[in-house]
């Protein structure tokens, strides 16, 4: 029995894929393929990467229409369905609030009520 481990850093965390089986070459190929998919998704969805597709969408938000890769479009549709199904408890547009509270690149802070109100005005799947 062989053990193959492949690790990648993406999405601000460490991903480690560990596979067990008889065919070491096939295990390594499968682990590398999964790690490559993680890297692809990170490149597409990473909010901290100004070259990511998601950053481009956000940069054009409210100004210009944006052509979106079909897989990302389906992901956004699913996020919208989940938001509706949870009465907004699941909401991928939460970044303005996360920034307001200082959780992006900082230790966190207690914002004043006007900052929270301003951030809340920019949150909601109806804005996507």
DSSP file (Angstrom, degrees, kcal/mol; ACC not computed):
  #  RESIDUE AA STRUCTURE BP1 BP2  ACC     N-H-->O    O-->H-N    N-H-->O    O-->H-N    TCO  KAPPA ALPHA  PHI   PSI    X-CA   Y-CA   Z-CA
    1    1 A X              0   0    0      0, 0.0     2,-0.3     0, 0.0    21,-0.2   0.000 360.0 360.0 360.0 135.7    0.0    0.0    0.0
    2    2 A X  E     -A   21   0A   0     19,-3.5    19,-2.0     2,-0.0     2,-0.5  -0.798 360.0-152.3-110.2 150.9    1.3    3.4   -1.0
    3    3 A X  E     -A   20   0A   0     -2,-0.3     2,-0.4    17,-0.2    17,-0.2  -0.991  11.9-173.2-121.3 128.9    0.7    6.8    0.6
    4    4 A X  E     -A   19   0A   0     15,-2.8    15,-2.9    -2,-0.5     2,-0.4  -0.986   1.1-171.7-123.1 130.2    0.9   10.0   -1.5
    5    5 A X  E     +A   18   0A   0     -2,-0.4     2,-0.4    13,-0.2    13,-0.2  -0.982   5.2 178.4-123.8 132.8    0.7   13.4    0.0
    6    6 A X  E     -A   17   0A   0     11,-2.5    11,-3.4    -2,-0.4     2,-0.4  -1.000   7.7-169.7-131.6 133.1    0.4   16.7   -2.0
    7    7 A X  E     +A   16   0A   0     -2,-0.4     2,-0.3     9,-0.2     9,-0.2  -0.942   7.4 175.4-126.5 147.1    0.1   20.1   -0.3
    8    8 A X  E     -A   15   0A   0      7,-2.4     7,-3.5    -2,-0.4     2,-0.6  -0.990  26.8-131.6-143.8 149.3   -0.6   23.5   -1.7
    9    9 A X  E     +A   14   0A   0     -2,-0.3     2,-0.3     5,-0.2     5,-0.2  -0.919  47.7 137.3-100.6 124.9   -1.2   26.9   -0.2
   10   10 A X  E >   +A   13   0A   0      3,-2.4     3,-1.7    -2,-0.6    29,-0.1  -0.977  53.3  24.1-160.5 155.6   -4.3   28.6   -1.5
   11   11 A X  T 3  S-     0   0    0     -2,-0.3     3,-0.1     1,-0.3    -1,-0.1   0.839 128.0 -62.1  54.1  37.1   -7.3   30.7   -0.3
   12   12 A X  T 3  S+     0   0    0      1,-0.2     2,-0.3    -3,-0.0    -1,-0.3   0.764 121.4  78.8  61.8  29.1   -5.3   31.8    2.7
   13   13 A X  E <  S-A   10   0A   0     -3,-1.7    -3,-2.4     2,-0.0     2,-0.5  -0.948  82.3-101.7-151.8 172.7   -4.9   28.2    4.0
   14   14 A X  E     -A    9   0A   0     -2,-0.3     2,-0.5    -5,-0.2    -5,-0.2  -0.893  28.6-159.5-103.1 127.3   -2.9   25.0    3.5
   15   15 A X  E     -A    8   0A   0     -7,-3.5    -7,-2.4    -2,-0.5     2,-0.4  -0.901   8.7-173.4-102.9 132.2   -4.6   22.2    1.5
   16   16 A X  E     -A    7   0A   0     -2,-0.5     2,-0.5    -9,-0.2    -9,-0.2  -0.989   6.1-165.2-129.9 125.7   -3.2   18.8    2.0
   17   17 A X  E     -A    6   0A   0    -11,-3.4   -11,-2.5    -2,-0.4     2,-0.5  -0.939   6.8-175.2-111.2 122.7   -4.3   15.8    0.0
   18   18 A X  E     -A    5   0A   0     -2,-0.5     2,-0.4   -13,-0.2   -13,-0.2  -0.977   4.0-177.0-122.6 121.9   -3.4   12.4    1.2
   19   19 A X  E     -A    4   0A   0    -15,-2.9   -15,-2.8    -2,-0.5     2,-0.4  -0.933   9.0-161.4-121.9 142.9   -4.2    9.3   -0.8
   20   20 A X  E     +A    3   0A   0     -2,-0.4     2,-0.3   -17,-0.2   -17,-0.2  -0.954  34.7 104.9-120.6 139.4   -3.7    5.6   -0.1
   21   21 A X  E    S-A    2   0A   0    -19,-2.0   -19,-3.5    -2,-0.4     3,-0.1  -0.986  70.3 -85.6 172.0-175.0   -3.7    2.8   -2.6
   22   22 A X  S    S+     0   0    0     -2,-0.3     2,-1.0   -21,-0.2    -1,-0.1   0.813 103.7  64.4 -85.8 -33.9   -1.8    0.3   -4.7
   23   23 A X     >  -     0   0    0      1,-0.2     4,-2.6   -21,-0.1     5,-0.2  -0.753  58.7-176.4-103.3  94.4   -0.9    2.4   -7.7
   24   24 A X  H  > S+     0   0    0     -2,-1.0     4,-2.7     1,-0.2     5,-0.2   0.871  82.4  51.7 -58.1 -42.0    1.5    5.1   -6.6
   25   25 A X  H  > S+     0   0    0      1,-0.2     4,-2.3     2,-0.2    -1,-0.2   0.921 112.3  45.9 -64.1 -43.7    1.7    6.8  -10.0
   26   26 A X  H  > S+     0   0    0      2,-0.2     4,-2.3     1,-0.2    -1,-0.2   0.881 112.2  51.9 -66.5 -38.2   -2.1    7.0  -10.4
   27   27 A X  H  X S+     0   0    0     -4,-2.6     4,-2.7     2,-0.2    -2,-0.2   0.938 110.6  47.4 -62.7 -46.9   -2.4    8.3   -6.8
   28   28 A X  H  X S+     0   0    0     -4,-2.7     4,-2.8     1,-0.2     5,-0.2   0.914 111.6  50.8 -62.2 -42.6    0.1   11.1   -7.4
   29   29 A X  H  X S+     0   0    0     -4,-2.3     4,-2.3    -5,-0.2    -1,-0.2   0.919 112.2  46.9 -61.8 -43.3   -1.6   12.0  -10.7
   30   30 A X  H  X S+     0   0    0     -4,-2.3     4,-2.2     2,-0.2    -2,-0.2   0.913 113.3  48.3 -65.2 -42.5   -5.0   12.2   -8.9
   31   31 A X  H  X S+     0   0    0     -4,-2.7     4,-2.4     1,-0.2    -2,-0.2   0.912 112.7  48.1 -64.9 -42.5   -3.6   14.3   -6.0
   32   32 A X  H  X S+     0   0    0     -4,-2.8     4,-2.6     2,-0.2    -1,-0.2   0.887 110.2  52.4 -65.2 -38.9   -1.8   16.7   -8.4
   33   33 A X  H  X S+     0   0    0     -4,-2.3     4,-1.8    -5,-0.2    -2,-0.2   0.915 111.2  46.7 -63.2 -42.6   -5.0   17.1  -10.5
   34   34 A X  H  X S+     0   0    0     -4,-2.2     4,-2.0     2,-0.2    -2,-0.2   0.911 113.0  49.0 -65.1 -42.3   -7.0   17.9   -7.3
   35   35 A X  H  X S+     0   0    0     -4,-2.4     4,-2.2     1,-0.2    -2,-0.2   0.878 109.1  53.0 -65.5 -37.6   -4.3   20.4   -6.2
   36   36 A X  H  X S+     0   0    0     -4,-2.6     4,-2.4     2,-0.2    -1,-0.2   0.878 107.5  51.8 -63.8 -37.4   -4.2   22.0   -9.6
   37   37 A X  H  X S+     0   0    0     -4,-1.8     4,-2.6     2,-0.2    -2,-0.2   0.893 108.1  51.3 -66.4 -39.3   -8.0   22.5   -9.4
   38   38 A X  H  X S+     0   0    0     -4,-2.0     4,-2.3     1,-0.2    -2,-0.2   0.928 111.3  47.9 -61.0 -44.7   -7.6   24.1   -6.0
   39   39 A X  H  X S+     0   0    0     -4,-2.2     4,-2.4     2,-0.2    -2,-0.2   0.885 110.6  51.6 -64.1 -39.2   -5.0   26.5   -7.5
   40   40 A X  H  X S+     0   0    0     -4,-2.4     4,-1.7     2,-0.2    -2,-0.2   0.934 111.5  46.4 -63.2 -46.1   -7.3   27.2  -10.5
   41   41 A X  H  X S+     0   0    0     -4,-2.6     4,-2.9     1,-0.2     5,-0.2   0.885 111.2  52.5 -64.5 -37.9  -10.2   28.1   -8.2
   42   42 A X  H  X S+     0   0    0     -4,-2.3     4,-2.0     1,-0.2    -1,-0.2   0.929 109.2  49.2 -62.2 -44.9   -7.9   30.2   -6.1
   43   43 A X  H  < S+     0   0    0     -4,-2.4    10,-0.4     1,-0.2    -1,-0.2   0.832 118.1  41.2 -63.7 -32.1   -6.7   32.2   -9.1
   44   44 A X  H  < S+     0   0    0     -4,-1.7    10,-2.4     8,-0.2    11,-0.2   0.859 127.3  27.7 -82.1 -38.1  -10.3   32.7  -10.2
   45   45 A X  H  < S+     0   0    0     -4,-2.9     2,-0.5     8,-0.2    -2,-0.2   0.452  79.5 125.5-110.5  -2.8  -12.0   33.5   -6.9
   46   46 A X    ><  -     0   0    0     -4,-2.0     3,-1.2    -5,-0.2     6,-0.3  -0.458  41.5-162.8 -69.9 113.5   -9.2   35.0   -4.7
   47   47 A X  T 3  S+     0   0    0     -2,-0.5    -1,-0.2     1,-0.3     5,-0.0   0.756  89.8  56.1 -64.2 -26.7  -10.5   38.4   -3.4
   48   48 A X  T 3  S+     0   0    0      1,-0.1     2,-0.7     2,-0.0    -1,-0.3   0.557  90.8  82.1 -84.8  -9.0   -6.9   39.4   -2.5
   49   49 A X    X   -     0   0    0     -3,-1.2     3,-2.2    -7,-0.2     6,-0.4  -0.860  64.4-160.4-100.5 108.3   -5.6   38.8   -6.1
   50   50 A X  T 3  S+     0   0    0     -2,-0.7    -1,-0.1     1,-0.3     9,-0.1   0.688  91.5  58.1 -62.5 -16.1   -6.4   41.8   -8.3
   51   51 A X  T 3  S+     0   0    0      4,-0.1    -1,-0.3    -3,-0.0    -3,-0.0   0.491  83.4 109.5 -89.7  -3.9   -5.9   39.6  -11.4
   52   52 A X  S <> S-     0   0    0     -3,-2.2     4,-2.0    -6,-0.3    -8,-0.2  -0.335  78.2-121.5 -72.9 155.7   -8.6   37.1  -10.3
   53   53 A X  H  > S+     0   0    0    -10,-0.4     4,-2.4     1,-0.2    -8,-0.2   0.886 114.1  53.8 -61.9 -39.4  -11.9   37.0  -12.2
   54   54 A X  H  > S+     0   0    0    -10,-2.4     4,-2.5     1,-0.2    -1,-0.2   0.900 107.0  50.7 -64.0 -40.7  -13.8   37.8   -9.0
   55   55 A X  H  > S+     0   0    0     -6,-0.4     4,-2.4    -9,-0.3    -1,-0.2   0.894 109.9  51.2 -63.3 -38.9  -11.7   40.9   -8.4
   56   56 A X  H  X S+     0   0    0     -4,-2.0     4,-1.6     2,-0.2    -2,-0.2   0.922 109.7  49.3 -63.6 -43.9  -12.4   42.0  -12.0
   57   57 A X  H  X S+     0   0    0     -4,-2.4     4,-0.7     1,-0.2     3,-0.3   0.938 112.9  47.4 -59.3 -47.1  -16.2   41.5  -11.5
   58   58 A X  H >< S+     0   0    0     -4,-2.5     3,-0.6     1,-0.2    -1,-0.2   0.875 108.5  54.7 -63.2 -38.0  -16.0   43.5   -8.2
   59   59 A X  H 3< S+     0   0    0     -4,-2.4    -1,-0.2     1,-0.2    -2,-0.2   0.821 114.3  40.7 -65.8 -30.4  -14.0   46.3   -9.9
   60   60 A X  H >X S+     0   0    0     -4,-1.6     3,-2.4    -3,-0.3     4,-2.0   0.491  85.3 137.0 -93.7  -4.7  -16.7   46.7  -12.6
   61   61 A X  T << S+     0   0    0     -4,-0.7     4,-0.1    -3,-0.6    -3,-0.1  -0.138  77.7   0.8 -52.8 128.8  -19.6   46.3  -10.2
   62   62 A X  T 34 S+     0   0    0      2,-0.2    -1,-0.3    65,-0.1     3,-0.1   0.382 128.1  64.9  78.1  -4.3  -22.4   48.7  -10.9
   63   63 A X  T <4 S+     0   0    0     -3,-2.4     2,-0.3     1,-0.4    -2,-0.2   0.781 103.7  13.2-112.2 -51.4  -20.6   50.3  -13.8
   64   64 A X  S  < S-     0   0    0     -4,-2.0    -1,-0.4     0, 0.0    -2,-0.2  -0.946  74.8-106.1-133.1 147.6  -20.2   47.9  -16.7
   65   65 A X        -     0   0    0     -2,-0.3     2,-0.4    -3,-0.1    -4,-0.0  -0.453  37.8-149.2 -67.2 149.5  -21.5   44.5  -17.6
   66   66 A X        -     0   0    0     -2,-0.1     2,-0.4     2,-0.0    -9,-0.0  -0.985  10.1-132.1-127.9 128.7  -19.0   41.7  -17.1
   67   67 A X        -     0   0    0     -2,-0.4     2,-0.4     1,-0.0   -10,-0.0  -0.663  31.0-159.0 -76.1 129.9  -18.7   38.5  -19.1
   68   68 A X        -     0   0    0     -2,-0.4     5,-0.1   -11,-0.0    -2,-0.0  -0.920  22.5-106.9-119.8 137.6  -18.3   35.6  -16.6
   69   69 A X    >>  -     0   0    0     -2,-0.4     4,-2.3     1,-0.1     3,-0.5  -0.340  36.9-117.7 -56.8 138.0  -16.9   32.2  -17.1
   70   70 A X  H 3> S+     0   0    0      1,-0.2     4,-2.3     2,-0.2     5,-0.2   0.834 112.1  52.0 -53.4 -40.1  -19.8   29.6  -17.2
   71   71 A X  H 3> S+     0   0    0      1,-0.2     4,-1.9     2,-0.2    -1,-0.2   0.897 111.6  46.7 -64.7 -39.4  -18.7   27.7  -14.1
   72   72 A X  H <> S+     0   0    0     -3,-0.5     4,-2.5     2,-0.2    -2,-0.2   0.877 109.5  54.7 -68.6 -37.4  -18.4   30.9  -12.1
   73   73 A X  H  X S+     0   0    0     -4,-2.3     4,-2.3     2,-0.2    -2,-0.2   0.925 108.8  48.0 -61.1 -43.7  -21.8   32.0  -13.3
   74   74 A X  H  X S+     0   0    0     -4,-2.3     4,-2.4     2,-0.2    -1,-0.2   0.887 110.1  52.9 -63.5 -38.6  -23.3   28.7  -12.1
   75   75 A X  H  X S+     0   0    0     -4,-1.9     4,-2.4     2,-0.2    -2,-0.2   0.914 109.9  47.9 -62.2 -43.2  -21.6   29.2   -8.7
   76   76 A X  H  X S+     0   0    0     -4,-2.5     4,-2.0     2,-0.2    -2,-0.2   0.885 110.6  51.7 -65.5 -39.1  -23.1   32.7   -8.4
   77   77 A X  H  X S+     0   0    0     -4,-2.3     4,-2.2     2,-0.2    -2,-0.2   0.921 110.7  48.4 -61.8 -43.2  -26.5   31.3   -9.3
   78   78 A X  H  X S+     0   0    0     -4,-2.4     4,-2.6     1,-0.2    -2,-0.2   0.900 109.2  52.7 -65.1 -40.4  -26.1   28.7   -6.6
   79   79 A X  H  X S+     0   0    0     -4,-2.4     4,-2.1     1,-0.2    -1,-0.2   0.890 109.0  50.5 -61.3 -38.5  -25.0   31.3   -4.1
   80   80 A X  H  X S+     0   0    0     -4,-2.0     4,-2.3     2,-0.2    -2,-0.2   0.906 109.8  49.8 -66.0 -41.5  -28.2   33.3   -4.9
   81   81 A X  H  X S+     0   0    0     -4,-2.2     4,-2.6     1,-0.2    -2,-0.2   0.924 112.1  48.0 -61.5 -44.6  -30.4   30.2   -4.4
   82   82 A X  H  X S+     0   0    0     -4,-2.6     4,-1.4     2,-0.2     8,-0.4   0.868 109.1  53.8 -65.8 -36.3  -28.7   29.5   -1.1
   83   83 A X  H  <>S+     0   0    0     -4,-2.1     5,-3.5    -5,-0.2     6,-0.3   0.933 111.9  44.6 -63.0 -45.1  -29.2   33.1    0.0
   84   84 A X  H ><5S+     0   0    0     -4,-2.3     3,-1.5     1,-0.2    -2,-0.2   0.927 111.7  52.6 -63.1 -44.3  -32.9   32.9   -0.8
   85   85 A X  H 3<5S+     0   0    0     -4,-2.6    -1,-0.2     1,-0.3    -2,-0.2   0.747 115.1  41.6 -65.3 -23.7  -33.3   29.5    0.9
   86   86 A X  T ><5S-     0   0    0     -4,-1.4     3,-1.7    -3,-0.2    -1,-0.3   0.197 112.8-114.3-107.8  15.0  -31.6   30.8    4.1
   87   87 A X  T < 5S-     0   0    0     -3,-1.5    -3,-0.2     1,-0.3    -4,-0.1   0.864  80.3 -48.4  51.7  38.8  -33.4   34.2    4.1
   88   88 A X  T 3 <S+     0   0    0     -5,-3.5    -1,-0.3    -6,-0.2    -4,-0.1   0.415 109.5 119.2  87.3  -1.1  -30.0   35.9    3.5
   89   89 A X  S <  S+     0   0    0     -3,-1.7     2,-0.7    -6,-0.3    -6,-0.1   0.880  75.3  55.5 -64.7 -35.6  -28.1   34.1    6.3
   90   90 A X  S    S+     0   0    0     -8,-0.4     2,-0.4    -7,-0.2    -2,-0.2  -0.887  76.3 158.4 -94.4 116.6  -25.8   32.7    3.5
   91   91 A X    >   -     0   0    0     -2,-0.7     3,-0.9     1,-0.1   -11,-0.1  -0.898  33.3-168.7-148.4 111.6  -24.5   35.8    1.7
   92   92 A X  T 3  S+     0   0    0     -2,-0.4     3,-0.4     1,-0.2    -1,-0.1   0.520  85.2  72.4 -76.9  -3.9  -21.4   35.9   -0.4
   93   93 A X  T >   +     0   0    0      1,-0.2     3,-0.7     2,-0.1    -1,-0.2   0.198  62.8 109.3 -93.2  17.3  -21.6   39.7   -0.6
   94   94 A X  T X>  +     0   0    0     -3,-0.9     4,-2.0     1,-0.2     3,-1.1   0.537  42.2 101.8 -73.3  -8.3  -20.6   40.1    3.1
   95   95 A X  H 3> S+     0   0    0     -3,-0.4     4,-2.9     1,-0.3     5,-0.3   0.839  74.5  57.5 -51.6 -42.7  -17.1   41.6    2.3
   96   96 A X  H <> S+     0   0    0     -3,-0.7     4,-2.2    26,-0.2    -1,-0.3   0.894 111.1  44.4 -57.3 -36.6  -18.1   45.2    3.0
   97   97 A X  H <> S+     0   0    0     -3,-1.1     4,-2.2    -4,-0.2    -1,-0.2   0.892 111.1  53.1 -72.2 -39.1  -19.1   44.2    6.6
   98   98 A X  H  <>S+     0   0    0     -4,-2.0     5,-2.5     1,-0.2     6,-0.5   0.919 113.2  44.5 -60.8 -43.4  -16.0   42.0    7.0
   99   99 A X  H ><5S+     0   0    0     -4,-2.9     3,-1.7    -5,-0.2    -2,-0.2   0.916 109.5  56.2 -65.9 -42.9  -13.9   45.1    6.0
  100  100 A X  H 3<5S+     0   0    0     -4,-2.2    -2,-0.2     1,-0.3    -1,-0.2   0.880 108.7  46.9 -56.3 -41.0  -15.9   47.4    8.3
  101  101 A X  T 3<5S-     0   0    0     -4,-2.2     8,-2.6    -5,-0.1    -1,-0.3   0.449 116.8-116.5 -83.4  -0.4  -15.2   45.2   11.3
  102  102 A X  T < 5S+     0   0    0     -3,-1.7     6,-1.2     6,-0.3     4,-0.2   0.723  75.1 130.3  77.2  21.6  -11.5   45.0   10.4
  103  103 A X      < +     0   0    0     -5,-2.5     2,-0.8    -6,-0.2    -4,-0.2   0.547  50.6  80.9 -88.0  -6.3  -11.4   41.3    9.7
  104  104 A X  S    S-     0   0    0     -6,-0.5    -1,-0.1     1,-0.2     3,-0.1  -0.861 122.1 -21.3-101.1 104.8   -9.7   41.6    6.3
  105  105 A X  S    S+     0   0    0     -2,-0.8     2,-0.3     1,-0.2    -1,-0.2   0.714 125.1  78.1  74.2  20.7   -6.0   42.1    6.9
  106  106 A X  S    S-     0   0    0     -4,-0.2    -1,-0.2     3,-0.0     3,-0.1  -0.927  87.9-103.8-151.5 176.0   -6.4   43.3   10.5
  107  107 A X        -     0   0    0     -2,-0.3    -4,-0.2     1,-0.2    -5,-0.1   0.516  69.6-103.2 -83.5  -4.6   -7.0   42.3   14.0
  108  108 A X        -     0   0    0     -6,-1.2     2,-0.3    -9,-0.1    -6,-0.3   0.013  37.4-155.7  95.4 152.5  -10.6   43.5   14.1
  109  109 A X        -     0   0    0     -8,-2.6     2,-0.8    -3,-0.1    -6,-0.1  -0.979  26.2-105.5-157.6 160.8  -12.3   46.5   15.5
  110  110 A X        -     0   0    0     -2,-0.3    -9,-0.1    -8,-0.1     2,-0.1  -0.841  41.8-153.4 -93.7 107.1  -15.6   47.8   16.8
  111  111 A X        -     0   0    0     -2,-0.8     2,-0.1     1,-0.1   -10,-0.1  -0.366  18.9-105.5 -78.5 160.1  -16.9   50.1   14.1
  112  112 A X     >  -     0   0    0      1,-0.1     4,-1.9    -2,-0.1     3,-0.4  -0.408  35.7-103.8 -79.0 165.4  -19.3   52.9   14.8
  113  113 A X  H  > S+     0   0    0      1,-0.2     4,-2.4     2,-0.2     5,-0.2   0.804 118.9  55.9 -63.6 -31.7  -23.0   52.5   13.8
  114  114 A X  H  > S+     0   0    0      2,-0.2     4,-2.3     1,-0.2    -1,-0.2   0.886 107.2  49.7 -69.5 -36.4  -22.7   54.8   10.8
  115  115 A X  H  > S+     0   0    0     -3,-0.4     4,-2.3     2,-0.2    -2,-0.2   0.895 111.7  48.8 -66.6 -39.3  -19.9   52.7    9.3
  116  116 A X  H  X S+     0   0    0     -4,-1.9     4,-2.8     2,-0.2    -2,-0.2   0.924 111.2  49.8 -65.0 -43.8  -21.9   49.5    9.9
  117  117 A X  H  X S+     0   0    0     -4,-2.4     4,-1.5     1,-0.2    -2,-0.2   0.903 111.3  49.3 -61.8 -41.5  -25.0   51.1    8.2
  118  118 A X  H  < S+     0   0    0     -4,-2.3     4,-0.4     2,-0.2    -1,-0.2   0.915 113.1  46.5 -64.2 -43.1  -22.9   52.2    5.2
  119  119 A X  H >< S+     0   0    0     -4,-2.3     3,-1.6     1,-0.2   -22,-0.2   0.909 108.9  55.0 -65.8 -42.3  -21.4   48.7    4.9
  120  120 A X  H >< S+     0   0    0     -4,-2.8     3,-1.5     1,-0.3    -1,-0.2   0.819  98.9  62.6 -61.5 -30.6  -24.8   47.0    5.2
  121  121 A X  T 3< S+     0   0    0     -4,-1.5    -1,-0.3     1,-0.3    -2,-0.2   0.696 103.8  49.5 -67.2 -17.7  -26.1   49.2    2.3
  122  122 A X  T <  S+     0   0    0     -3,-1.6     2,-0.4    -4,-0.4    -1,-0.3   0.217  97.4  87.2-105.1  13.9  -23.5   47.5    0.1
  123  123 A X    <   +     0   0    0     -3,-1.5     2,-0.1   -28,-0.1   -29,-0.1  -0.921  51.6  86.2-117.1 138.7  -24.4   43.9    1.1
  124  124 A X    >   -     0   0    0     -2,-0.4     3,-2.2     1,-0.1     4,-0.2  -0.274  69.5-113.8 142.0 135.7  -27.1   41.7   -0.4
  125  125 A X  G >  S+     0   0    0      1,-0.3     3,-1.5     2,-0.2    -1,-0.1   0.714 109.7  72.9 -63.6 -20.4  -27.5   39.2   -3.2
  126  126 A X  G 3  S+     0   0    0      1,-0.3    -1,-0.3     2,-0.2    -2,-0.0   0.696  91.4  59.7 -66.6 -15.3  -29.9   41.5   -4.9
  127  127 A X  G <         0   0    0     -3,-2.2    -1,-0.3     1,-0.2    -2,-0.2   0.567 360.0 360.0 -86.3 -10.2  -26.8   43.7   -5.7
  128  128 A X    <         0   0    0     -3,-1.5    -1,-0.2    -4,-0.2    -2,-0.2   0.476 360.0 360.0 -82.0 360.0  -25.1   40.9   -7.7
